[in-house]
């Protein structure tokens, strides 16, 4: 399995960000090759990611350097994307 970089750009108090993080932690044991990182929009790194990927809503979900979703997510689509990039 290929190593996958997963970055969640999140905002304080964002309930969708919290939902994504909880969902990720519920399935992460099935994805040992995924390196997950949560980056706050309030940090310099978060600001860079917002500019680079043109993220207008939280969370911004970046998989292997590519913006996958912003402002929400579909659990099934997310798992399918992980399957694709891990091959």
C-alpha positions as a Markdown table, in Angstrom:
| # | Residue | x | y | z |
|---|---|---|---|---|
| 1 | Unk | 0.0 | 0.0 | 0.0 |
| 2 | Unk | 1.3 | 3.5 | -0.9 |
| 3 | Unk | 1.8 | 6.0 | 1.8 |
| 4 | Unk | -1.0 | 8.7 | 1.7 |
| 5 | Unk | -0.8 | 12.2 | 3.2 |
| 6 | Unk | -4.2 | 13.4 | 4.6 |
| 7 | Unk | -4.5 | 17.0 | 5.8 |
| 8 | Unk | -7.6 | 18.4 | 7.4 |
| 9 | Unk | -7.6 | 22.2 | 7.4 |
| 10 | Unk | -10.0 | 23.0 | 10.2 |
| 11 | Unk | -11.6 | 26.0 | 12.0 |
| 12 | Unk | -12.2 | 26.3 | 15.7 |
| 13 | Unk | -15.8 | 25.5 | 16.5 |
| 14 | Unk | -16.5 | 23.9 | 13.1 |
| 15 | Unk | -18.9 | 21.0 | 13.7 |
| 16 | Unk | -18.3 | 19.5 | 10.2 |
| 17 | Unk | -14.5 | 19.5 | 11.0 |
| 18 | Unk | -15.2 | 17.7 | 14.2 |
| 19 | Unk | -17.4 | 15.2 | 12.4 |
| 20 | Unk | -14.7 | 14.5 | 9.8 |
| 21 | Unk | -12.1 | 14.1 | 12.5 |
| 22 | Unk | -14.3 | 11.7 | 14.5 |
| 23 | Unk | -15.1 | 9.7 | 11.3 |
| 24 | Unk | -11.4 | 9.5 | 10.4 |
| 25 | Unk | -10.4 | 8.3 | 13.8 |
| 26 | Unk | -13.2 | 5.6 | 13.6 |
| 27 | Unk | -11.6 | 4.2 | 10.4 |
| 28 | Unk | -7.9 | 5.1 | 10.7 |
| 29 | Unk | -7.0 | 1.6 | 12.0 |
| 30 | Unk | -8.0 | 0.3 | 8.5 |
| 31 | Unk | -5.6 | 2.7 | 6.9 |
| 32 | Unk | -2.1 | 2.3 | 8.4 |
| 33 | Unk | -0.4 | 3.9 | 5.4 |
| 34 | Unk | -2.3 | 7.2 | 5.9 |
| 35 | Unk | -0.4 | 10.0 | 7.7 |
| 36 | Unk | -3.2 | 12.3 | 9.1 |
| 37 | Unk | -2.5 | 15.9 | 10.1 |
| 38 | Unk | -5.0 | 18.4 | 11.4 |
| 39 | Unk | -4.0 | 22.0 | 10.6 |
| 40 | Unk | -5.9 | 25.0 | 12.1 |
| 41 | Unk | -6.8 | 27.9 | 9.8 |
| 42 | Unk | -5.4 | 30.1 | 12.5 |
| 43 | Unk | -1.8 | 28.9 | 12.0 |
| 44 | Unk | 0.6 | 30.2 | 9.3 |
| 45 | Unk | 0.6 | 26.7 | 7.8 |
| 46 | Unk | -3.2 | 26.8 | 7.7 |
| 47 | Unk | -3.2 | 30.2 | 6.0 |
| 48 | Unk | -0.7 | 28.9 | 3.4 |
| 49 | Unk | -2.9 | 25.8 | 2.6 |
| 50 | Unk | -6.0 | 28.0 | 2.3 |
| 51 | Unk | -4.2 | 30.2 | -0.3 |
| 52 | Unk | -2.5 | 27.4 | -2.1 |
| 53 | Unk | -5.7 | 25.3 | -2.5 |
| 54 | Unk | -8.3 | 28.1 | -2.5 |
| 55 | Unk | -10.2 | 26.7 | 0.4 |
| 56 | Unk | -13.3 | 28.8 | 1.1 |
| 57 | Unk | -15.1 | 26.6 | 3.7 |
| 58 | Unk | -14.0 | 24.3 | 6.5 |
| 59 | Unk | -12.9 | 21.6 | 6.6 |
| 60 | Unk | -10.5 | 21.6 | 3.6 |
| 61 | Unk | -9.6 | 18.0 | 3.1 |
| 62 | Unk | -6.3 | 17.5 | 1.2 |
| 63 | Unk | -5.2 | 14.1 | 0.0 |
| 64 | Unk | -1.7 | 13.8 | -1.4 |
| 65 | Unk | -1.4 | 17.5 | -2.0 |
| 66 | Unk | -4.8 | 17.7 | -3.9 |
| 67 | Unk | -7.9 | 19.4 | -2.5 |
| 68 | Unk | -10.5 | 16.6 | -2.3 |
| 69 | Unk | -13.3 | 18.4 | -0.5 |
| 70 | Unk | -14.2 | 21.7 | 1.2 |
| 71 | Unk | -17.1 | 22.5 | 3.5 |
| 72 | Unk | -18.3 | 19.0 | 3.9 |
| 73 | Unk | -17.6 | 15.4 | 2.9 |
| 74 | Unk | -19.2 | 12.1 | 1.9 |
| 75 | Unk | -18.0 | 9.1 | 3.9 |
| 76 | Unk | -18.3 | 6.6 | 1.0 |
| 77 | Unk | -16.6 | 8.9 | -1.5 |
| 78 | Unk | -13.8 | 9.5 | 1.0 |
| 79 | Unk | -13.1 | 5.8 | 1.4 |
| 80 | Unk | -13.3 | 5.3 | -2.3 |
| 81 | Unk | -10.7 | 8.0 | -2.8 |
| 82 | Unk | -8.4 | 6.5 | -0.3 |
| 83 | Unk | -8.8 | 3.1 | -2.0 |
| 84 | Unk | -7.9 | 4.7 | -5.4 |
| 85 | Unk | -4.8 | 6.6 | -4.2 |
| 86 | Unk | -3.5 | 3.6 | -2.1 |
| 87 | Unk | -3.1 | 1.3 | -5.1 |
